[in-house]
Amino acid sequence: MASSYSFDIVSEANLPEVENAVNQTIKEITQRYDFKGSKTEIKLEEDILISTEDEFRLNAVIEILKVKLIKRGVSVKNLDFSKVESAKLGTVRQTLTIVNGISKEKAKDIINDIKGSKLKVQSQIMDVVLRISAKDKDELQKVMALTRGKDYGIDLQFTNYR
């Protein structure tokens, strides 16, 4: 029997599913009547780049993309929306950054909440992953329940349970 148990808290987007959602969004936009003849483009590079003629169409594309992501099991919390920019020829564009990993600030917030709960666990920040360890599995289950119950603005997954 192990003397200590642990798990990792991560925040990862399933990139193949994001790519599939973007492709489905492109397909739906080409088939929709309200987008016929519009200069709407979606590109997936490091980030998702959306450009179109006006903010109304931009918001419609974002809503379509959100629905496709949710259907594929990717949380919308993994997207960081930049502000809407004016582009050439009167078009608008927006960049959606795909967030992978937990930032140092959010990791510190999670650790502060865990320490505030007085659970007997140890936590450490390992780059973009939080490692939680304890002598009792029940304590780890309580940490999972605690972090699920709070909204940190990112999607949290629990991996590497040992």
C-alpha positions as CSV (number, residue, x, y, z in Angstrom):
1,M,0.0,0.0,0.0
2,A,1.3,3.5,-0.9
3,S,2.2,5.8,2.0
4,S,1.0,8.8,0.0
5,Y,-1.6,9.4,-2.7
6,S,-1.7,12.2,-5.2
7,F,-3.4,13.7,-8.2
8,D,-2.9,16.6,-10.6
9,I,-5.2,19.5,-11.4
10,V,-4.8,20.5,-15.0
11,S,-6.6,22.7,-17.5
12,E,-6.3,21.4,-21.0
13,A,-8.3,21.8,-24.2
14,N,-8.6,18.8,-26.4
15,L,-7.0,20.3,-29.5
16,P,-8.3,17.8,-32.1
17,E,-11.8,18.4,-30.9
18,V,-11.2,22.2,-31.1
19,E,-10.1,21.7,-34.7
20,N,-13.2,19.6,-35.5
21,A,-15.5,22.3,-33.9
22,V,-13.8,25.0,-36.0
23,N,-14.2,22.9,-39.2
24,Q,-17.9,22.3,-38.4
25,T,-18.4,26.0,-37.8
26,I,-16.9,26.8,-41.2
27,K,-19.2,24.3,-42.8
28,E,-22.3,25.7,-41.1
29,I,-21.3,29.3,-42.1
30,T,-20.9,28.3,-45.7
31,Q,-24.4,26.7,-45.7
32,R,-26.3,29.4,-43.8
33,Y,-28.4,31.9,-45.7
34,D,-27.5,34.9,-43.5
35,F,-23.8,34.4,-44.3
36,K,-24.2,34.1,-48.1
37,G,-21.9,36.5,-49.8
38,S,-20.3,37.7,-46.6
39,K,-16.5,37.9,-46.1
40,T,-16.5,35.7,-43.0
41,E,-13.3,33.7,-42.2
42,I,-12.3,31.5,-39.4
43,K,-8.7,30.3,-39.1
44,L,-7.2,27.9,-36.6
45,E,-3.5,28.5,-36.1
46,E,-2.1,28.9,-32.6
47,D,-5.3,30.8,-31.8
48,I,-8.7,31.0,-33.5
49,L,-8.9,34.1,-35.7
50,I,-12.4,35.2,-36.8
51,S,-12.9,38.1,-39.2
52,T,-16.2,39.2,-40.7
53,E,-18.1,42.3,-41.9
54,D,-19.7,43.5,-38.7
55,E,-20.1,42.7,-35.0
56,F,-23.5,41.1,-35.4
57,R,-22.0,38.4,-37.7
58,L,-19.0,38.1,-35.5
59,N,-21.2,37.4,-32.5
60,A,-23.2,34.9,-34.5
61,V,-20.0,33.0,-35.5
62,I,-18.8,33.0,-31.9
63,E,-22.2,31.5,-30.8
64,I,-22.0,28.8,-33.5
65,L,-18.4,28.0,-32.4
66,K,-19.4,27.8,-28.7
67,V,-22.3,25.3,-29.5
68,K,-19.9,23.2,-31.6
69,L,-17.3,23.2,-28.8
70,I,-19.8,22.2,-26.2
71,K,-21.2,19.4,-28.3
72,R,-17.6,18.1,-28.6
73,G,-17.0,18.2,-24.9
74,V,-14.6,21.2,-24.9
75,S,-15.4,23.8,-22.3
76,V,-15.8,27.4,-23.5
77,K,-13.8,28.4,-20.4
78,N,-10.7,27.3,-22.3
79,L,-11.1,30.2,-24.7
80,D,-9.8,33.7,-23.9
81,F,-11.6,36.3,-25.9
82,S,-9.6,39.4,-27.0
83,K,-11.3,42.6,-27.7
84,V,-12.9,43.2,-31.1
85,E,-10.6,45.1,-33.5
86,S,-11.3,47.0,-36.6
87,A,-9.7,45.5,-39.7
88,K,-9.2,46.5,-43.3
89,L,-12.2,47.5,-45.5
90,G,-14.5,48.1,-42.6
91,T,-14.4,44.5,-41.3
92,V,-13.9,43.4,-37.7
93,R,-11.9,40.7,-36.2
94,Q,-11.4,38.9,-32.9
95,T,-8.8,36.5,-31.6
96,L,-9.8,33.6,-29.4
97,T,-6.8,32.2,-27.5
98,I,-6.9,28.6,-26.5
99,V,-5.9,28.3,-22.9
100,N,-3.9,25.3,-21.9
101,G,-2.5,25.1,-18.3
102,I,-3.2,26.9,-15.1
103,S,-1.6,30.3,-14.7
104,K,0.4,31.1,-11.6
105,E,-2.2,33.5,-10.3
106,K,-5.1,31.0,-10.6
107,A,-2.9,28.3,-9.1
108,K,-2.3,30.5,-6.1
109,D,-6.0,31.1,-5.8
110,I,-6.7,27.4,-5.8
111,I,-4.0,26.7,-3.3
112,N,-5.3,29.4,-1.0
113,D,-8.8,27.9,-1.1
114,I,-7.4,24.5,-0.3
115,K,-5.3,25.8,2.6
116,G,-8.3,27.8,3.9
117,S,-10.3,24.6,4.0
118,K,-7.9,23.1,6.6
119,L,-7.6,19.8,4.8
120,K,-4.5,17.8,5.5
121,V,-3.0,17.9,2.0
122,Q,0.2,19.2,0.4
123,S,0.0,21.2,-2.8
124,Q,2.7,22.3,-5.2
125,I,2.8,24.2,-8.4
126,M,4.6,22.4,-11.2
127,D,4.7,24.8,-14.1
128,V,1.1,24.7,-15.5
129,V,-0.1,21.8,-13.2
130,L,-1.0,21.6,-9.6
131,R,0.0,18.4,-7.7
132,I,-2.1,17.6,-4.6
133,S,-0.9,14.9,-2.3
134,A,-2.1,13.4,1.0
135,K,-1.8,10.3,3.2
136,D,-5.6,9.7,2.9
137,K,-7.6,9.2,-0.3
138,D,-10.6,10.8,1.4
139,E,-8.8,14.1,1.8
140,L,-8.0,14.1,-2.0
141,Q,-11.7,13.5,-2.7
142,K,-12.6,16.5,-0.5
143,V,-10.1,18.6,-2.4
144,M,-11.7,17.6,-5.7
145,A,-15.2,18.4,-4.4
146,L,-13.9,21.8,-3.1
147,T,-12.4,22.8,-6.4
148,R,-15.4,21.6,-8.5
149,G,-17.6,23.7,-6.3
150,K,-15.8,27.0,-7.1
151,D,-15.5,28.8,-10.3
152,Y,-11.9,29.9,-11.1
153,G,-12.7,31.0,-14.7
154,I,-11.0,27.9,-16.2
155,D,-12.0,24.4,-16.8
156,L,-10.3,22.0,-14.3
157,Q,-9.6,18.3,-14.9
158,F,-8.2,15.8,-12.4
159,T,-5.6,13.5,-13.8
160,N,-2.8,11.2,-12.7
161,Y,-4.7,9.9,-9.6
162,R,-2.3,7.5,-7.7
